[in-house]
Every structure is written in C-alpha cells, then in structure tokens.
Amino acid sequence: MNRMSRMVSFRLSEREYIQIKTMCEAQGARSLSEAARAAVCHWLDAAPDPLSQRVDSIEQRMEALRAEIDRLSVLVGSEKP
C-alpha cells in the first residue's frame, strides 16, 4: 500500500462543501479527503495521454497517405498502354 506523504489543500464555497459532504455520505466514503483523492485519481486516469494522442494522429495520417498512394497507383496504372 502506498503511504500518503503529500498534502494538497483547496478552498470550497459553503455550497460546494455541503454537496461534497452529502456525496461522501451517500457513497460511504470515510472522509472528504478520501473522496477528493478518489475523484482526482479518477480524473487523472481518464485524462488522455498526450503521447498516445500523437501516435493516434500519426497513424491516422499514415492511413490517409496509404489510401492516397493506392489511389495514385490506380491512376498511374490506368494510364499505361
């Protein structure tokens, strides 16, 4: 188990605090800290990876290039006598 050694703090409005506290109670969280940590970790896990986004973009461009090469090959092949 990872030891929690860093602390992050932030301010909430009264309305936000009540909403989070109510959600924690409904979800059975032991504390606001536990719920906040879980929410942030979920947010981080769901965040897109910049490297994988770039790889996906390159793969899409390569596929478009392959399709264009195939199209040009057909055109060049149809011009031969």
N, C-alpha and C positions, 0 to 999 in steps of 0.2 A: 504494500500500500504506500502511496506517495505521501510524504509528510508535507503538510501545508506550512510553508515558511514565509510566504509573501502575503502582504495585505493590500487590498485596494479599497478605497472608500469613495463614495459619491453621495451627493445630496439628492433628496426626493422632496417633492411637494407633499403636503398632507394627504392629498387625494391619491397620489401615486403610492405612498406608503400604505394606505388603507387597502388599495387594490392589491398590492403585492402580498400584504399580510393575509388578506382574505384568500387569495390564490394559494398561498403556502398552507393555510389551514385545510383548504379543500383537497389539496394534493397530498397532504400528510407529511410535508417537509418538516424536518426537525427545527429549522431556523430560517430566517430570511437569508442569511449568508449561504446556506446550503442551496436554497432555491436560486439565488442570484448566480452562484458558481455554476450550477447546472444549466441555467439559461445561457450564460456566456459561453460555456463549453459547447453547448448545442449550436449556438450561433457560429462559433469557430469551426466546428465540424461541417456545418452546412455551407460555409464560405467557399467560393470557387478557388481552386488552386491556380495562381497566375501561370505557372509553368504548363499545367495541363491545358489551360485555355489557349496558350500559344501553340502547343503541339496540335491541338484540335484545329486551330486556324490554318496551320501549315498543311495538315492532312487534307483539309477541305480545298485548299489552293492546289495541292498536288493532284487531287482527283479532278478538279476543273481543268488543269493543264493536260492530264491524260486524256480527258474527253476531247479537248481541242486538238491534241495530236492525232487522235483517232479520226476526228472529222477531217482534218487536213490530209491525212493519209488516204482517206477515201477520195477526196477531191483530186489529189495528185494521181492516184491510181486510175481514176476515170478519164484522165487526160491522155494516158498512154495509148498509142495506136493499137 
